[in-house]
């Protein structure tokens, strides 16, 4: 019995090690939930998920800045780490230099409602602990949409902008909850609209989700998602 138990333990250890290296060494893996698929866009544009969640993002490799209180987060996100921080719509593979280190923007698709930064970070050779993640996406509206709201959730704190205007922030050491933070009513213009977020994490799990709600609080889905303002 003891021999069989030891064999079973060895198998579990081996499987755990293989799983770890699969996550870290194979950025495009899709097995399992909440694991991002990096750089696997099959078309320039996509559409929101079934429940309206945005599943395509550009994510910058994490900056060292693990904070979660409102004052600390606001100070962290207002610090200029790289040029055009609040206006740039980067391309997949673009690089910036932060505190002497070169960081890369990655295009990410996910098959979940949320994006796991906990898996994203090691997949690009970084740590998700004591980290600040910048994320950007473009939503392309066929017509002007009034009284829309950006609804987000994150683990831990996050701050969000739409077309350069700060619209919502949630703070503290929290778990991701769908629509945990909902912006005031805003107008999405016809054509491209840029959504930008900054998510912070001290330790442990890190992820986020975002969708757009209409004037009645229902998920909007009549738009496309792209990684550039031209939709290409």
C-alpha positions as CSV (number, residue, x, y, z in Angstrom):
1,X,0.0,0.0,0.0
2,X,2.8,2.4,0.9
3,X,4.6,1.6,-2.3
4,X,1.5,2.4,-4.4
5,X,0.9,5.6,-2.4
6,X,4.5,6.8,-3.2
7,X,4.0,6.0,-6.9
8,X,0.8,8.0,-6.9
9,X,2.5,11.0,-5.2
10,X,5.4,10.9,-7.8
11,X,2.8,10.9,-10.6
12,X,1.1,13.9,-9.1
13,X,4.4,15.8,-8.8
14,X,5.3,15.0,-12.4
15,X,2.0,16.2,-13.7
16,X,2.2,19.4,-11.6
17,X,5.7,20.1,-13.0
18,X,4.6,19.4,-16.6
19,X,1.5,21.7,-16.1
20,X,3.7,24.5,-14.8
21,X,6.1,24.3,-17.8
22,X,3.2,24.1,-20.2
23,X,1.8,27.4,-18.9
24,X,5.2,29.1,-18.7
25,X,6.9,27.8,-21.8
26,X,4.0,27.5,-24.3
27,X,2.3,31.0,-24.5
28,X,-0.3,29.9,-26.9
29,X,-1.7,27.0,-25.0
30,X,-5.5,26.8,-24.6
31,X,-6.2,23.9,-22.4
32,X,-7.9,24.7,-19.1
33,X,-9.9,27.7,-18.1
34,X,-8.7,31.3,-17.7
35,X,-5.4,30.6,-19.6
36,X,-4.9,33.4,-22.2
37,X,-4.1,32.6,-25.8
38,X,-1.3,35.0,-26.8
39,X,-1.1,36.4,-30.3
40,X,-3.6,34.0,-31.8
41,X,-5.9,36.5,-33.5
42,X,-7.5,34.9,-36.5
43,X,-9.0,38.1,-37.9
44,X,-8.5,41.8,-37.4
45,X,-11.9,42.2,-35.7
46,X,-13.9,40.0,-33.4
47,X,-17.2,40.4,-31.5
48,X,-18.0,40.3,-27.8
49,X,-18.7,37.0,-26.1
50,X,-22.1,35.5,-25.5
51,X,-22.6,37.6,-22.4
52,X,-21.0,40.7,-23.9
53,X,-17.5,40.4,-22.4
54,X,-14.6,41.7,-24.3
55,X,-12.2,38.8,-25.0
56,X,-9.5,40.4,-27.0
57,X,-6.9,42.8,-25.5
58,X,-3.4,44.3,-25.8
59,X,-1.6,43.7,-22.5
60,X,1.7,45.2,-21.5
61,X,4.1,43.0,-19.5
62,X,3.8,43.9,-15.8
63,X,5.4,46.9,-14.2
64,X,6.6,46.5,-10.6
65,X,4.0,48.4,-8.5
66,X,1.9,46.2,-6.2
67,X,-0.6,48.5,-4.5
68,X,-4.4,48.3,-3.8
69,X,-5.6,51.3,-1.7
70,X,-7.3,54.1,-3.6
71,X,-4.6,56.7,-2.9
72,X,-1.7,54.4,-3.7
73,X,-3.4,53.1,-6.9
74,X,-4.3,56.5,-8.1
75,X,-0.7,57.6,-7.6
76,X,0.6,54.5,-9.3
77,X,-1.6,54.8,-12.4
78,X,-0.9,58.6,-12.7
79,X,2.9,58.0,-12.7
80,X,4.3,58.3,-16.2
81,X,6.1,55.0,-16.9
82,X,6.4,55.3,-20.7
83,X,5.6,57.9,-23.4
84,X,2.0,58.5,-24.4
85,X,0.8,56.3,-21.6
86,X,-2.8,57.5,-21.8
87,X,-3.1,57.9,-25.5
88,X,-1.1,55.1,-27.2
89,X,-2.9,52.3,-29.0
90,X,0.1,49.9,-29.4
91,X,0.6,47.1,-31.8
92,X,1.3,43.5,-30.8
93,X,5.0,43.3,-30.2
94,X,5.6,47.0,-29.6
95,X,8.1,47.6,-26.8
96,X,8.5,50.3,-24.1
97,X,11.3,50.9,-21.6
98,X,10.2,51.3,-17.9
99,X,12.8,51.9,-15.2
100,X,15.5,50.6,-17.5
101,X,13.7,47.4,-18.4
102,X,12.2,46.6,-21.8
103,X,8.6,45.5,-21.7
104,X,6.5,44.2,-24.6
105,X,2.8,44.6,-25.6
106,X,1.1,41.3,-26.3
107,X,-2.2,40.6,-28.2
108,X,-4.3,38.3,-26.2
109,X,-7.5,36.4,-26.9
110,X,-9.3,34.4,-24.2
111,X,-12.1,31.9,-24.4
112,X,-13.4,32.9,-20.9
113,X,-15.3,35.9,-19.7
114,X,-12.2,37.1,-18.0
115,X,-8.5,37.4,-18.7
116,X,-6.1,35.7,-16.3
117,X,-3.1,37.9,-15.6
118,X,-1.9,35.2,-13.2
119,X,-1.2,33.0,-16.2
120,X,-0.3,35.7,-18.6
121,X,2.6,37.0,-16.5
122,X,4.6,33.7,-16.3
123,X,3.7,32.9,-19.9
124,X,5.8,36.0,-20.9
125,X,8.5,35.3,-18.3
126,X,7.3,37.7,-15.6
127,X,5.7,37.6,-12.2
128,X,2.1,38.5,-11.5
129,X,3.0,39.6,-7.9
130,X,3.6,43.2,-7.0
131,X,2.5,44.1,-10.5
132,X,0.7,46.8,-12.5
133,X,-0.8,45.7,-15.8
134,X,-1.8,48.1,-18.6
135,X,-4.5,46.9,-21.0
136,X,-5.9,48.5,-24.2
137,X,-8.7,47.6,-26.6
138,X,-10.7,49.3,-29.3
139,X,-14.4,48.9,-29.7
140,X,-15.9,49.9,-33.0
141,X,-19.5,51.1,-32.9
142,X,-21.7,51.1,-36.0
143,X,-23.5,54.2,-34.7
144,X,-23.3,56.6,-31.7
145,X,-24.5,54.8,-28.5
146,X,-25.8,57.0,-25.7
147,X,-26.2,56.1,-22.0
148,X,-23.8,53.2,-22.3
149,X,-21.8,52.1,-19.2
150,X,-18.5,50.3,-18.8
151,X,-18.8,47.5,-16.4
152,X,-15.7,45.9,-15.0
153,X,-14.3,43.5,-12.4
154,X,-10.8,42.9,-11.3
155,X,-8.5,41.1,-8.8
156,X,-7.2,43.4,-7.2
157,X,-7.7,47.1,-7.9
158,X,-8.2,48.7,-11.3
159,X,-8.8,52.1,-13.0
160,X,-10.4,52.5,-16.4
161,X,-10.6,55.1,-19.1
162,X,-12.8,55.5,-22.2
163,X,-11.6,57.7,-25.0
164,X,-9.1,59.3,-22.6
165,X,-11.6,60.0,-19.8
166,X,-11.3,58.2,-16.5
167,X,-14.7,56.6,-15.9
168,X,-14.4,54.0,-13.1
169,X,-12.1,52.7,-10.4
170,X,-12.3,49.9,-7.8
171,X,-9.9,49.5,-5.0
172,X,-8.7,47.2,-2.3
173,X,-7.7,43.5,-2.1
174,X,-10.7,42.0,-3.9
175,X,-11.7,39.1,-6.0
176,X,-13.1,39.6,-9.5
177,X,-16.8,40.0,-9.6
178,X,-18.8,40.6,-12.8
179,X,-19.9,44.2,-13.0
180,X,-18.2,45.0,-9.7
181,X,-17.6,48.5,-10.9
182,X,-20.0,50.3,-13.3
183,X,-19.3,53.7,-14.8
184,X,-21.7,56.6,-15.1
185,X,-23.6,56.9,-18.3
186,X,-21.4,57.8,-21.3
187,X,-21.6,58.2,-25.0
188,X,-19.7,55.9,-27.3
189,X,-19.0,57.6,-30.6
190,X,-19.7,56.1,-34.0
191,X,-16.5,54.4,-35.1
192,X,-13.5,53.5,-32.8
193,X,-13.6,54.0,-29.1
194,X,-10.5,53.2,-27.0
195,X,-10.9,51.5,-23.6
196,X,-7.8,51.5,-21.4
197,X,-7.3,49.9,-18.0
198,X,-4.7,49.6,-15.3
199,X,-4.9,46.6,-13.0
200,X,-2.8,46.2,-9.9
201,X,-1.9,43.1,-7.9
202,X,0.0,42.5,-4.7
203,X,0.1,38.7,-4.7
204,X,-2.0,35.6,-5.6
205,X,-4.7,35.5,-8.3
206,X,-4.9,38.4,-10.8
207,X,-7.5,38.8,-13.5
208,X,-10.1,41.2,-15.0
209,X,-13.2,41.3,-17.0
210,X,-15.0,44.1,-18.9
211,X,-18.2,44.6,-20.9
212,X,-20.4,47.4,-22.0
213,X,-24.0,47.8,-20.8
214,X,-26.8,49.6,-22.6
215,X,-29.2,52.1,-21.1
216,X,-31.2,49.3,-19.6
217,X,-28.3,47.5,-18.0
218,X,-28.1,44.7,-20.6
219,X,-24.9,43.7,-22.3
220,X,-24.2,45.5,-25.5
221,X,-23.0,43.2,-28.3
222,X,-23.7,45.2,-31.5
223,X,-20.1,46.3,-32.0
224,X,-16.7,44.8,-33.0
225,X,-13.5,44.6,-31.1
226,X,-10.1,45.3,-32.6
227,X,-6.5,46.1,-31.6
228,X,-6.2,49.3,-33.7
229,X,-8.3,52.4,-34.4
230,X,-8.4,51.4,-38.0
231,X,-9.8,47.9,-37.2
232,X,-6.9,46.3,-39.1
